[in-house]
Amino acid sequence: MECIRKIEQWQREEPGVVVDADLAMIWLSLGNMDKAFHHLFQCVEKEWDL
């Protein structure tokens, strides 16, 4: 969880950094599908400016 907090903090401090794919894989490995899909959708949304 500390790793997730650090990545999320990094994303807040530097909005241009794209870490959603990393967060999606971390949440997937922890078995939290809701958060994994949320971050996966964020990747798609940012790529296509939805």
C-alpha distance matrix in Angstrom:
0.0 3.8 5.4 5.1 6.3 8.7 10.0 10.6 12.3 14.3 15.4 16.6 18.4 20.0 20.7 22.6 19.6 18.8 15.3 15.3 16.3 13.4 11.0 13.4 13.3 9.6 9.8 13.1 12.1 9.9 13.1 12.4 15.6 16.0 13.1 14.1 17.7 17.0 15.7 18.5 21.0 19.9 20.8 24.2 24.8 24.4 26.5 29.3 29.0 29.0
3.8 0.0 3.8 5.4 5.1 6.2 8.7 9.9 10.5 12.3 14.3 15.3 16.4 18.3 19.7 21.6 18.6 18.5 15.2 16.1 17.3 14.1 12.3 15.4 15.2 11.7 12.8 16.1 14.9 13.2 16.6 16.0 19.0 19.2 16.0 16.8 20.3 19.3 17.5 20.3 22.8 21.2 21.9 25.5 25.9 25.0 27.2 30.1 29.7 30.1
5.4 3.8 0.0 3.8 5.5 5.2 6.3 8.6 9.9 10.6 12.4 14.4 15.4 16.5 17.8 19.2 15.9 15.5 12.1 13.4 14.2 10.7 9.6 12.9 12.4 9.2 11.2 14.2 13.1 12.4 15.8 15.4 17.9 18.4 15.0 15.1 18.6 17.9 15.5 18.0 20.7 19.1 19.3 22.9 23.7 22.5 24.4 27.5 27.4 28.1
5.1 5.4 3.8 0.0 3.8 5.4 5.2 6.1 8.5 9.8 10.6 12.4 14.2 15.3 15.9 17.6 14.6 13.8 10.3 10.8 12.2 9.3 7.0 10.3 10.9 7.8 8.8 12.3 12.2 11.1 14.0 12.8 15.1 15.2 11.6 12.1 15.4 14.3 12.2 15.0 17.5 15.9 16.5 20.1 20.6 19.8 21.9 24.8 24.5 24.9
6.3 5.1 5.5 3.8 0.0 3.8 5.5 5.1 6.0 8.5 9.8 10.5 12.2 14.1 15.1 17.4 14.9 14.9 12.0 12.8 14.9 12.4 10.1 13.4 14.5 11.6 12.1 15.8 15.8 14.4 17.1 15.5 17.8 17.2 13.7 14.9 17.9 16.1 14.2 17.5 19.4 17.3 18.4 22.0 21.9 20.8 23.4 26.2 25.3 25.8
8.7 6.2 5.2 5.4 3.8 0.0 3.8 5.5 5.0 6.1 8.6 9.9 10.4 12.1 13.9 15.7 13.0 13.6 11.0 12.9 14.8 12.0 10.8 14.5 15.1 12.6 14.1 17.5 17.2 16.5 19.5 18.2 20.3 20.0 16.3 16.9 19.8 18.1 15.6 18.5 20.6 18.2 18.7 22.4 22.4 20.8 23.1 26.2 25.4 26.4
10.0 8.7 6.3 5.2 5.5 3.8 0.0 3.8 5.4 5.0 6.2 8.8 9.9 10.5 11.6 13.0 9.9 10.0 7.2 9.3 11.2 8.6 7.7 11.5 12.4 10.6 12.3 15.4 15.6 15.5 18.2 16.8 18.3 18.0 14.3 14.3 17.0 15.4 12.5 15.2 17.3 14.8 15.0 18.7 19.0 17.3 19.4 22.6 22.0 23.1
10.6 9.9 8.6 6.1 5.1 5.5 3.8 0.0 3.8 5.4 5.0 6.3 8.7 9.9 10.2 12.5 10.3 10.4 8.1 9.1 12.0 10.4 8.4 11.8 13.7 12.0 12.5 15.9 16.9 16.2 18.4 16.3 17.6 16.6 12.8 13.8 16.0 13.7 11.3 14.6 16.0 13.3 14.4 17.9 17.5 16.1 18.8 21.5 20.5 21.2
12.3 10.5 9.9 8.5 6.0 5.0 5.4 3.8 0.0 3.8 5.4 5.1 6.2 8.5 10.0 12.7 10.9 12.2 10.6 12.4 15.3 13.5 12.0 15.5 17.2 15.3 16.1 19.5 20.2 19.4 21.8 19.7 21.3 20.2 16.5 17.6 19.7 17.3 14.9 18.2 19.4 16.4 17.4 20.9 20.2 18.3 21.1 23.9 22.4 23.5
14.3 12.3 10.6 9.8 8.5 6.1 5.0 5.4 3.8 0.0 3.8 5.5 5.1 6.0 8.2 10.0 7.8 9.8 8.8 11.5 14.0 12.3 11.8 15.4 16.8 15.4 16.9 20.0 20.6 20.4 22.9 21.2 22.4 21.6 17.8 18.2 20.2 18.0 15.1 17.8 19.3 16.1 16.3 19.9 19.4 17.0 19.4 22.5 21.3 22.9
15.4 14.3 12.4 10.6 9.8 8.6 6.2 5.0 5.4 3.8 0.0 3.8 5.5 5.2 5.4 7.6 5.9 7.2 6.9 8.9 12.1 11.3 10.6 13.7 15.8 15.0 16.0 18.9 20.2 20.2 22.1 20.0 20.7 19.5 15.9 16.3 17.7 15.2 12.4 15.1 16.0 12.6 13.1 16.5 15.8 13.4 16.1 18.9 17.6 19.1
16.6 15.3 14.4 12.4 10.5 9.9 8.8 6.3 5.1 5.5 3.8 0.0 3.8 5.6 5.7 9.2 8.8 10.6 10.5 12.0 15.4 14.8 13.5 16.5 18.9 17.8 18.3 21.4 22.8 22.3 24.2 21.7 22.5 20.8 17.3 18.4 19.7 16.7 14.5 17.5 17.9 14.4 15.6 18.7 17.3 15.2 18.3 20.6 18.7 19.9
18.4 16.4 15.4 14.2 12.2 10.4 9.9 8.7 6.2 5.1 5.5 3.8 0.0 3.8 6.2 9.1 8.9 11.7 12.1 14.4 17.5 16.5 15.9 19.1 21.1 20.0 21.0 24.1 25.1 24.8 27.0 24.8 25.8 24.3 20.7 21.5 22.9 20.2 17.6 20.4 21.0 17.4 18.1 21.3 20.0 17.4 20.1 22.7 20.7 22.5
20.0 18.3 16.5 15.3 14.1 12.1 10.5 9.9 8.5 6.0 5.2 5.6 3.8 0.0 3.8 5.5 5.7 9.1 10.4 13.0 15.8 15.3 15.4 18.4 20.3 19.8 21.1 23.8 25.0 25.2 27.3 25.2 25.7 24.5 20.9 21.1 22.3 19.7 16.9 19.1 19.7 16.0 16.0 19.1 18.0 14.9 17.3 20.0 18.3 20.5
20.7 19.7 17.8 15.9 15.1 13.9 11.6 10.2 10.0 8.2 5.4 5.7 6.2 3.8 0.0 3.8 5.5 7.8 9.8 11.5 14.6 15.0 14.7 17.1 19.6 19.6 20.4 22.9 24.6 24.9 26.4 24.1 24.1 22.5 19.2 19.6 20.1 17.4 14.7 16.9 16.9 13.1 13.4 16.1 14.6 11.6 14.3 16.7 14.7 16.8
22.6 21.6 19.2 17.6 17.4 15.7 13.0 12.5 12.7 10.0 7.6 9.2 9.1 5.5 3.8 0.0 3.8 6.3 9.4 11.5 13.9 14.6 15.3 17.4 19.5 20.1 21.3 23.3 25.0 25.8 27.3 25.3 25.0 23.8 20.6 20.3 20.6 18.4 15.4 16.7 16.9 13.3 12.6 15.1 14.1 10.5 12.4 15.1 13.6 16.4
19.6 18.6 15.9 14.6 14.9 13.0 9.9 10.3 10.9 7.8 5.9 8.8 8.9 5.7 5.5 3.8 0.0 3.8 6.2 9.1 11.1 11.2 12.3 14.7 16.3 16.8 18.4 20.4 21.7 22.7 24.5 22.8 22.8 22.0 18.7 18.0 18.9 17.0 13.6 15.0 16.0 12.6 11.5 14.7 14.4 11.2 12.7 16.0 15.2 17.7
18.8 18.5 15.5 13.8 14.9 13.6 10.0 10.4 12.2 9.8 7.2 10.6 11.7 9.1 7.8 6.3 3.8 0.0 3.8 5.9 7.6 8.6 9.8 11.5 13.3 14.4 15.8 17.4 19.0 20.3 21.8 20.1 19.7 19.1 16.0 14.8 15.5 14.0 10.5 11.4 12.6 9.6 8.0 11.3 11.6 8.8 10.1 13.6 13.4 15.5
15.3 15.2 12.1 10.3 12.0 11.0 7.2 8.1 10.6 8.8 6.9 10.5 12.1 10.4 9.8 9.4 6.2 3.8 0.0 3.8 5.5 5.2 6.3 8.6 10.1 10.7 12.4 14.2 15.6 16.7 18.4 17.0 17.0 16.8 13.4 12.2 13.7 12.5 8.7 10.2 12.3 9.7 8.5 12.3 13.1 11.1 12.5 15.9 16.0 17.5
15.3 16.1 13.4 10.8 12.8 12.9 9.3 9.1 12.4 11.5 8.9 12.0 14.4 13.0 11.5 11.5 9.1 5.9 3.8 0.0 3.8 5.4 5.0 5.9 8.6 9.8 10.4 11.9 14.1 15.2 16.2 14.4 13.8 13.4 10.3 9.0 10.0 8.8 5.0 6.5 8.6 6.5 5.9 9.6 10.5 9.5 11.2 14.2 14.5 15.2
16.3 17.3 14.2 12.2 14.9 14.8 11.2 12.0 15.3 14.0 12.1 15.4 17.5 15.8 14.6 13.9 11.1 7.6 5.5 3.8 0.0 3.8 5.4 5.0 6.3 8.7 10.0 10.4 12.4 14.3 15.2 14.2 13.4 13.9 11.3 8.8 9.9 10.2 6.6 6.1 9.3 8.5 6.5 9.7 11.9 11.2 11.6 14.8 16.0 16.8
13.4 14.1 10.7 9.3 12.4 12.0 8.6 10.4 13.5 12.3 11.3 14.8 16.5 15.3 15.0 14.6 11.2 8.6 5.2 5.4 3.8 0.0 3.8 5.4 5.3 6.3 8.7 9.9 10.7 12.5 14.3 13.8 13.9 14.8 11.8 9.5 11.9 12.1 8.6 9.2 12.5 11.4 10.0 13.4 15.3 14.3 15.0 18.3 19.2 20.1
11.0 12.3 9.6 7.0 10.1 10.8 7.7 8.4 12.0 11.8 10.6 13.5 15.9 15.4 14.7 15.3 12.3 9.8 6.3 5.0 5.4 3.8 0.0 3.8 5.4 5.0 6.1 8.4 9.8 10.6 12.2 10.9 11.5 11.8 8.4 7.1 9.9 9.5 6.5 8.4 11.4 10.3 10.2 13.6 14.9 14.4 15.9 18.9 19.3 19.6
13.4 15.4 12.9 10.3 13.4 14.5 11.5 11.8 15.5 15.4 13.7 16.5 19.1 18.4 17.1 17.4 14.7 11.5 8.6 5.9 5.0 5.4 3.8 0.0 3.8 5.5 5.3 6.0 8.6 9.9 10.5 9.2 8.7 9.5 6.9 4.2 6.7 7.5 5.1 5.7 9.1 9.3 9.1 11.8 13.7 14.1 15.1 17.7 18.6 18.5
13.3 15.2 12.4 10.9 14.5 15.1 12.4 13.7 17.2 16.8 15.8 18.9 21.1 20.3 19.6 19.5 16.3 13.3 10.1 8.6 6.3 5.3 5.4 3.8 0.0 3.8 5.5 4.9 6.1 8.6 9.7 9.9 9.9 11.9 9.7 6.6 9.5 11.1 8.8 8.6 12.4 12.8 11.8 14.5 16.8 16.9 17.4 20.2 21.6 21.7
9.6 11.7 9.2 7.8 11.6 12.6 10.6 12.0 15.3 15.4 15.0 17.8 20.0 19.8 19.6 20.1 16.8 14.4 10.7 9.8 8.7 6.3 5.0 5.5 3.8 0.0 3.8 5.4 5.2 6.3 8.7 8.9 10.3 12.1 9.4 7.6 11.2 12.1 10.1 11.2 14.6 14.5 14.2 17.2 19.0 19.0 20.0 22.9 23.7 23.8
9.8 12.8 11.2 8.8 12.1 14.1 12.3 12.5 16.1 16.9 16.0 18.3 21.0 21.1 20.4 21.3 18.4 15.8 12.4 10.4 10.0 8.7 6.1 5.3 5.5 3.8 0.0 3.8 5.4 5.0 6.2 5.3 6.9 8.5 6.1 5.0 8.8 9.7 8.8 10.2 13.2 13.6 14.2 16.8 18.3 18.9 20.3 22.7 23.3 22.8
13.1 16.1 14.2 12.3 15.8 17.5 15.4 15.9 19.5 20.0 18.9 21.4 24.1 23.8 22.9 23.3 20.4 17.4 14.2 11.9 10.4 9.9 8.4 6.0 4.9 5.4 3.8 0.0 3.8 5.3 5.0 5.7 5.9 8.8 7.9 5.2 8.3 10.7 10.0 10.1 13.3 14.6 14.6 16.6 18.7 19.7 20.5 22.7 23.9 23.3
12.1 14.9 13.1 12.2 15.8 17.2 15.6 16.9 20.2 20.6 20.2 22.8 25.1 25.0 24.6 25.0 21.7 19.0 15.6 14.1 12.4 10.7 9.8 8.6 6.1 5.2 5.4 3.8 0.0 3.8 5.4 7.7 9.1 12.1 11.0 8.8 12.1 14.2 13.2 13.4 16.8 17.8 17.5 19.8 22.0 22.6 23.3 25.8 27.1 26.7
9.9 13.2 12.4 11.1 14.4 16.5 15.5 16.2 19.4 20.4 20.2 22.3 24.8 25.2 24.9 25.8 22.7 20.3 16.7 15.2 14.3 12.5 10.6 9.9 8.6 6.3 5.0 5.3 3.8 0.0 3.8 5.7 8.5 11.0 9.9 9.1 12.6 14.1 13.7 14.7 17.7 18.5 19.0 21.4 23.1 23.8 25.0 27.4 28.2 27.6
13.1 16.6 15.8 14.0 17.1 19.5 18.2 18.4 21.8 22.9 22.1 24.2 27.0 27.3 26.4 27.3 24.5 21.8 18.4 16.2 15.2 14.3 12.2 10.5 9.7 8.7 6.2 5.0 5.4 3.8 0.0 3.8 5.8 8.9 9.2 8.3 11.1 13.2 13.6 14.2 16.8 18.3 19.0 20.8 22.5 23.8 25.0 26.9 27.9 26.8
12.4 16.0 15.4 12.8 15.5 18.2 16.8 16.3 19.7 21.2 20.0 21.7 24.8 25.2 24.1 25.3 22.8 20.1 17.0 14.4 14.2 13.8 10.9 9.2 9.9 8.9 5.3 5.7 7.7 5.7 3.8 0.0 3.8 5.6 5.8 6.2 8.8 10.1 11.1 12.3 14.4 15.7 17.1 18.9 20.1 21.6 23.1 24.8 25.4 24.1
15.6 19.0 17.9 15.1 17.8 20.3 18.3 17.6 21.3 22.4 20.7 22.5 25.8 25.7 24.1 25.0 22.8 19.7 17.0 13.8 13.4 13.9 11.5 8.7 9.9 10.3 6.9 5.9 9.1 8.5 5.8 3.8 0.0 3.8 5.5 4.9 6.0 8.3 9.9 10.2 11.9 14.0 15.2 16.4 17.8 19.8 21.0 22.4 23.3 21.8
16.0 19.2 18.4 15.2 17.2 20.0 18.0 16.6 20.2 21.6 19.5 20.8 24.3 24.5 22.5 23.8 22.0 19.1 16.8 13.4 13.9 14.8 11.8 9.5 11.9 12.1 8.5 8.8 12.1 11.0 8.9 5.6 3.8 0.0 3.8 5.5 5.4 6.1 8.8 9.9 10.6 12.4 14.5 15.5 16.2 18.4 20.1 21.2 21.5 19.7
13.1 16.0 15.0 11.6 13.7 16.3 14.3 12.8 16.5 17.8 15.9 17.3 20.7 20.9 19.2 20.6 18.7 16.0 13.4 10.3 11.3 11.8 8.4 6.9 9.7 9.4 6.1 7.9 11.0 9.9 9.2 5.8 5.5 3.8 0.0 3.8 5.5 4.9 6.3 8.5 9.8 10.5 12.6 14.4 15.0 16.5 18.5 20.1 20.2 18.9
14.1 16.8 15.1 12.1 14.9 16.9 14.3 13.8 17.6 18.2 16.3 18.4 21.5 21.1 19.6 20.3 18.0 14.8 12.2 9.0 8.8 9.5 7.1 4.2 6.6 7.6 5.0 5.2 8.8 9.1 8.3 6.2 4.9 5.5 3.8 0.0 3.8 5.4 5.4 6.2 8.7 9.9 10.9 12.8 14.2 15.6 16.9 18.8 19.6 18.6
17.7 20.3 18.6 15.4 17.9 19.8 17.0 16.0 19.7 20.2 17.7 19.7 22.9 22.3 20.1 20.6 18.9 15.5 13.7 10.0 9.9 11.9 9.9 6.7 9.5 11.2 8.8 8.3 12.1 12.6 11.1 8.8 6.0 5.4 5.5 3.8 0.0 3.8 5.4 4.8 6.0 8.4 9.7 10.5 11.9 14.1 15.3 16.5 17.4 15.9
17.0 19.3 17.9 14.3 16.1 18.1 15.4 13.7 17.3 18.0 15.2 16.7 20.2 19.7 17.4 18.4 17.0 14.0 12.5 8.8 10.2 12.1 9.5 7.5 11.1 12.1 9.7 10.7 14.2 14.1 13.2 10.1 8.3 6.1 4.9 5.4 3.8 0.0 3.8 5.5 5.2 6.3 8.9 10.1 10.3 12.3 14.4 15.5 15.6 14.1
15.7 17.5 15.5 12.2 14.2 15.6 12.5 11.3 14.9 15.1 12.4 14.5 17.6 16.9 14.7 15.4 13.6 10.5 8.7 5.0 6.6 8.6 6.5 5.1 8.8 10.1 8.8 10.0 13.2 13.7 13.6 11.1 9.9 8.8 6.3 5.4 5.4 3.8 0.0 3.8 5.3 4.8 6.4 8.9 9.6 10.5 12.4 14.4 14.6 14.1
18.5 20.3 18.0 15.0 17.5 18.5 15.2 14.6 18.2 17.8 15.1 17.5 20.4 19.1 16.9 16.7 15.0 11.4 10.2 6.5 6.1 9.2 8.4 5.7 8.6 11.2 10.2 10.1 13.4 14.7 14.2 12.3 10.2 9.9 8.5 6.2 4.8 5.5 3.8 0.0 3.8 5.3 5.2 6.7 8.7 10.1 10.9 12.8 14.0 13.4
21.0 22.8 20.7 17.5 19.4 20.6 17.3 16.0 19.4 19.3 16.0 17.9 21.0 19.7 16.9 16.9 16.0 12.6 12.3 8.6 9.3 12.5 11.4 9.1 12.4 14.6 13.2 13.3 16.8 17.7 16.8 14.4 11.9 10.6 9.8 8.7 6.0 5.2 5.3 3.8 0.0 3.8 5.3 5.1 6.0 8.5 9.8 10.6 11.5 10.1
19.9 21.2 19.1 15.9 17.3 18.2 14.8 13.3 16.4 16.1 12.6 14.4 17.4 16.0 13.1 13.3 12.6 9.6 9.7 6.5 8.5 11.4 10.3 9.3 12.8 14.5 13.6 14.6 17.8 18.5 18.3 15.7 14.0 12.4 10.5 9.9 8.4 6.3 4.8 5.3 3.8 0.0 3.8 5.4 4.9 6.0 8.4 9.9 9.8 9.4
20.8 21.9 19.3 16.5 18.4 18.7 15.0 14.4 17.4 16.3 13.1 15.6 18.1 16.0 13.4 12.6 11.5 8.0 8.5 5.9 6.5 10.0 10.2 9.1 11.8 14.2 14.2 14.6 17.5 19.0 19.0 17.1 15.2 14.5 12.6 10.9 9.7 8.9 6.4 5.2 5.3 3.8 0.0 3.8 5.5 5.3 6.1 8.7 9.7 10.3
24.2 25.5 22.9 20.1 22.0 22.4 18.7 17.9 20.9 19.9 16.5 18.7 21.3 19.1 16.1 15.1 14.7 11.3 12.3 9.6 9.7 13.4 13.6 11.8 14.5 17.2 16.8 16.6 19.8 21.4 20.8 18.9 16.4 15.5 14.4 12.8 10.5 10.1 8.9 6.7 5.1 5.4 3.8 0.0 3.8 5.5 5.1 6.2 8.1 8.1
24.8 25.9 23.7 20.6 21.9 22.4 19.0 17.5 20.2 19.4 15.8 17.3 20.0 18.0 14.6 14.1 14.4 11.6 13.1 10.5 11.9 15.3 14.9 13.7 16.8 19.0 18.3 18.7 22.0 23.1 22.5 20.1 17.8 16.2 15.0 14.2 11.9 10.3 9.6 8.7 6.0 4.9 5.5 3.8 0.0 3.8 5.5 5.4 5.5 4.9
24.4 25.0 22.5 19.8 20.8 20.8 17.3 16.1 18.3 17.0 13.4 15.2 17.4 14.9 11.6 10.5 11.2 8.8 11.1 9.5 11.2 14.3 14.4 14.1 16.9 19.0 18.9 19.7 22.6 23.8 23.8 21.6 19.8 18.4 16.5 15.6 14.1 12.3 10.5 10.1 8.5 6.0 5.3 5.5 3.8 0.0 3.8 5.6 5.0 6.9
26.5 27.2 24.4 21.9 23.4 23.1 19.4 18.8 21.1 19.4 16.1 18.3 20.1 17.3 14.3 12.4 12.7 10.1 12.5 11.2 11.6 15.0 15.9 15.1 17.4 20.0 20.3 20.5 23.3 25.0 25.0 23.1 21.0 20.1 18.5 16.9 15.3 14.4 12.4 10.9 9.8 8.4 6.1 5.1 5.5 3.8 0.0 3.8 5.8 8.1
29.3 30.1 27.5 24.8 26.2 26.2 22.6 21.5 23.9 22.5 18.9 20.6 22.7 20.0 16.7 15.1 16.0 13.6 15.9 14.2 14.8 18.3 18.9 17.7 20.2 22.9 22.7 22.7 25.8 27.4 26.9 24.8 22.4 21.2 20.1 18.8 16.5 15.5 14.4 12.8 10.6 9.9 8.7 6.2 5.4 5.6 3.8 0.0 3.8 5.5
29.0 29.7 27.4 24.5 25.3 25.4 22.0 20.5 22.4 21.3 17.6 18.7 20.7 18.3 14.7 13.6 15.2 13.4 16.0 14.5 16.0 19.2 19.3 18.6 21.6 23.7 23.3 23.9 27.1 28.2 27.9 25.4 23.3 21.5 20.2 19.6 17.4 15.6 14.6 14.0 11.5 9.8 9.7 8.1 5.5 5.0 5.8 3.8 0.0 3.8
29.0 30.1 28.1 24.9 25.8 26.4 23.1 21.2 23.5 22.9 19.1 19.9 22.5 20.5 16.8 16.4 17.7 15.5 17.5 15.2 16.8 20.1 19.6 18.5 21.7 23.8 22.8 23.3 26.7 27.6 26.8 24.1 21.8 19.7 18.9 18.6 15.9 14.1 14.1 13.4 10.1 9.4 10.3 8.1 4.9 6.9 8.1 5.5 3.8 0.0
